[in-house]
Amino acid sequence: MKAVEISKPGGPEVLVLVDRPMPEPKAGEVLIKVAAAGINRPDVFQRKGHYPAPPGASDLPGLEVVGEIVGGDVAATGLAIGDRVCALLAGGGYAEYCTAPAEQCLPVPKGLSDIEAAGLPETYYTVWSNVFDRGCLSGGESLLVHGGASGIGTTAVQLATALGHKVYATVGSDERARAVEGLGAVLAINYRTQDYVEEIKKATDGKGVDVVLDMVAGSYINRNINCLADDGRIVIIALLGGAKAEIDCNHVLRRRLTITGSTLRPRPVAFKADITMALKQHVWPLLEAGKIRPVVHATFPLAKACDAHAMMDAGEQIGKIILTM
């Protein structure tokens, strides 16, 4: 099969098209003939040598695909050979075939194309796990999403809005701000020209938001604390602004704040299987009803994965970048 591998750590040019043996599914796994694969920020970190694949996972990049089940273990899953599914992977998605735990496969929602469905798993598993499970967003609570125009951001904005929450977002341009507001955010803040803490305080009458989904960390942590309502939660999912910060624990104590975070890729299949069931119950009906929809910015053929990564490095996309086979 054709696949894209990381020849050495570096820029987009280190992604090369190669011939690889087809993977063999283990017990509990299915073999998928890939139609399209999503590109995600962790793929970029892996390409640069900062985020190695977990033990036992494919060394190929790619954490989400859509395609047809052509083999493997479907006995206990309700799936069948020939089913069209989207799947969450620990690696291996940049290829014509991949394996995935059967419990991390979901049927392609009715009405969605392969290209749209390829952008679902990594973002929806991440948002559900961090915003609703770890961040405990519920009731009439509000959410601030950093990187609101990214794949994760556009997913979080739409999903939280569809579930009845007020959502605010930070973005890097006025064009992106309008796009994110078009997806349901009550306010999108251009962090290059506006102070997002000031804008959040103004928009919430000084109360602040209940949950912050933070992919920046670093210097953002104290500003995020200043954005929080009492009993608020910050959930860190990436470290684009750096891994270290000094915080005033006074705020944490007096206002009962929580700072937490997680990474999805190394978690066990059983953990991800629980998210699969939650998505099937709570989110897939919203997708099939057209209340939320993946936002696809651009597509590239597999052989042009380097160009797709160059676009992600430039940080100009709104939504997902997808590889097609």
Residue, then its C-alpha position, 0 to 999 in steps of 0.5 A: m500500500k501507499a503511505v506517508e511516513i516521517s523520514k526524519p524530524g523536521g518541516p513538512e518536506v520530511l513527509v514522504l510517500v512510500d510503499r509499506p506492507m498492509p497492516e494486520p489487525k490484531a484481536g479486537e481490531v478492524l482493517i479499514k480501506v481508507a478513503a480520507a484522513g484528517i490532519n491534526r496538530p499532534d501530527v505536526f508535533q510528531r513530524k517535528g519529533h516532539y510527540p512519538a507514537p505510543p508503544g505498539a502504535s504505527d509510526l505513521p502519522g494520522l489519528e483519524v480516518v474514514g473508510e470501509i471495513v474490509g477485514g478484522d474482528v467485528a464479532a462483538t461490535g455490531l459492525a460488519i465487513g463492508d460498513r462505512v465508518c470513521a475511526l479514531l487511531a493511535g497512528g497510521g492514518y496517512a495510508e491506503y489501509c489502516t487498523a483501528p480498535a473496533e470500539q473506536c469506530l463509528p458509523v459515518p453519520k447520514g448525510l455526511s461525505d467521506i471528506e466531512a466524516a474524516g474530520l470527525p473522530e479526533t476533534y469530537y473525541t477530544v472535545w467531548s472528553n475535555v469539555f464535557d467529561r473533564g471540564c464538566l460543562s453542564g446546565g446553563e454554563s458558558l465556555l471560552v474556546h481558544g483557537g476557535a477557528s481550528g478543527i478542535g475550536t470549530t467543533a467545540v463552538q458548534l457542539a457546546t452551542a447546540l447543547g445550549h451553552k453560551v460560547y466565546a472564542t479567541v481567534g487570530s483575525d477578524e475574518r476568523a472571528r466572523a466565521v466562528e460567530g457564524l458557527g454559533a459563538v456569541l462573541a469571537i475575540n481577535y487576540r491580536t487586536q483585543d484583550y480577551v480578558e477584558e472582552i470576556k469580563k465585559a461580555t459576562d458583566g464581570k462574572g467570567v466563564d465557567v470553562v476554558l478549553d485551552m490549547v495555549a497554556g504558558s502565558y495564557i494561564n493567568r489570563n485564563i484564571n482572570c476570565l473564570a467565574d467562581d468554581g470555574r475550570i481550565v482544561i489544557i489540551a495543548l502547549l502552544g504557548g509553552a509548558k511552564a507558567e507561574i500562577d497566583c494560587n490565591h485565586v485558586l483557593r479563594r474562588r475554588l478554581t480547577i486547572t486540569g488537562s489531558t492527552l487522548r492518544p495514549r489512553p487505553v481503548a476502554f477509555k476511548a470506547d466509553i467516549t465512542m458510546a457517548l458520541k453515538q448517543h449525544v452527538w451523532p443525532l445532532l450531526e445527522a439532523g444537520k445541527i452541527r457539521p464538520v468544517v473542512h477548509a481544504t483537501f490534499p491528495l495523500a502524496k501532497a501531505c507535505d503541502a497540507h502540513a505547510m498549510m497547517d504550519a501557516g495557521e491560516q485554515i478555518g476548520k479541518i485539512i483533509l487528505t484524500m486517497 
